[in-house]
Amino acid sequence: MSSQHLVIYLKRDETLSHARFGFIVGKTVAGAVGRNLVKRRLRAIAREVLAEHPSGYTLVVRAQTGAATVEWNRLREEFLNTAQLAFKKVEQ
């Protein structure tokens, strides 16, 4: 699933006893400081998402160009909406 600034890959794995998540923030997103900012923000948002879906999921988020300049609230909204769609698709 994707939004303007994020692409989310989600896989359900019944054998996992915990949730996992990872982030891909390439050099096209921003310089080192901007990339680290994006990763910190995504980690914080991912904790919220995975608290609702605690086990058996692997979530990978790839940041698109422009993710470093978008405001926190918009990035959070995009992440939550896109993740919700991804979870619905996986659970079908």
Secondary structure, DSSP 8 states (H G I E B T S, - for coil): -B-SSEEEEEEE-TT-SS-EEEEE--TTT--HHHHHHHHHHHHHHHHHHHHHS-SSEEEEEEE-TTTTTS-HHHHHHHHHHHHHHHHHHHH-
